Amino acid sequence: MPAPLLAPDFDAATAFPEVAALRAALAAHDLPAVRAVFDAADPDTRTMLVWEAGEQRGIEDHLRRAVDADPADTLAATLLAVNHISIGWEIRTDARAQHVSAEQFAALHDHLRRAERLLIDVTAREPDNAPAWNLRMTTARGLQFGQPETRRRYDRLARHHPHDLAAQRNLLQQLCPKWSGSWPAMHAFAKECTDAAPPGAPNAVLVLDGHLERWLDAGDQGQRYLAEATVRQEIREAAQRSVLHPDFRERVGWVGVRNTFAMMFWLIDDYAAAATQFTALGNLATESPWHYLGDAATQFQRCRAEAFAKGRQQ
């Protein structure tokens, strides 16, 4: 009898010990320790750590004092900026625009403008600062600066980091119709990034991100969209280029990438392929994209069990 499956673990620190180190340093208000964590990280990891810092509360005053004491401290400024962004989006919520009040939008924009002022200085001092440019793409979208400006910011980042997946996922959102983009532009960008990335790179997940956006937008017709032969073929080709490629490595972001492939394979009834991703993940999970189906933990467990059960029959 097979061993029972473990409950999903959504804590990023399980897969990435740098996250635990950062949390401890921030909780202790130990900026030298925070700086040591960032100094040891590559650009992709720094971007992940910056967003993680944005989830921590009770550190704003400490960061503000650090920036006031040394305006050239780009790390403190970036962490204070992401805190503003995170708080602003919490106030706005993830609701559709028509369900967000004028007061919520005003609070969001206020926080984003504060972040933008900090980040302008950071990117002027450090033009290759990937986390700061990622954040500036988010502020551009939230402040409705338009696609050309968001693309300009992405291009500035891409000069130094041409395969930055976090930035590419950020821009893909801007290219969706919900942000005044279009499906052709969104899919074209996903393909462009996938084709440019080395084999085994995680960037092909952008193809799935685009199809998930179409699936969500289609509502009750979402499954009909995913049943299209071209869509299913593109999903499988993306997997062959990334998570199924022998050069795929467990770099920063790999957990979210495999979770996305697992859910997409489950959605197209390719249970054997979904089971392969669940096996690689163990119980490591990410809230996205499972939350699109309902409670993330419940859906992860349900789809995993079904993938293992039905995958053996395929």
WOPE-V605831 format. One record per residue. SS is DSSP state (2 for helix, 1 for strand, 0 for the rest). Layout:
SS
SS
//
This chain:
0
0
0
0
0
0
0
0
1
0
0
2
2
2
2
0
2
2
2
2
2
2
2
2
2
2
2
0
0
0
2
2
2
2
2
2
2
2
2
0
0
0
2
2
2
2
2
2
2
2
2
2
2
2
0
0
0
0
0
2
2
2
2
2
2
2
2
2
2
0
0
0
0
2
2
2
2
2
2
2
2
2
2
2
2
2
2
2
2
2
2
2
0
0
0
0
2
2
2
0
0
2
2
2
2
2
2
2
2
2
2
2
2
2
2
2
2
2
2
2
2
2
2
2
2
0
0
0
0
2
2
2
2
2
2
2
2
2
2
2
2
2
0
0
0
0
2
2
2
2
2
2
2
2
2
2
2
2
0
0
0
0
0
0
2
2
2
2
2
2
2
2
2
2
0
0
2
2
2
0
0
0
2
2
2
2
2
2
2
2
2
2
2
2
2
2
0
0
0
0
0
2
2
2
2
2
2
2
2
2
2
2
2
2
2
2
2
2
2
2
2
2
2
2
2
2
0
0
2
2
2
2
2
2
2
2
2
2
2
2
2
0
0
0
0
0
0
0
0
0
0
0
0
2
2
2
2
2
2
2
2
2
2
2
2
2
2
0
0
0
2
2
2
2
2
2
2
2
2
2
2
0
0
1
0
0
2
2
2
2
0
0
0
0
0
2
2
2
2
2
2
2
2
2
2
2
2
2
2
2
2
0
0
0
//
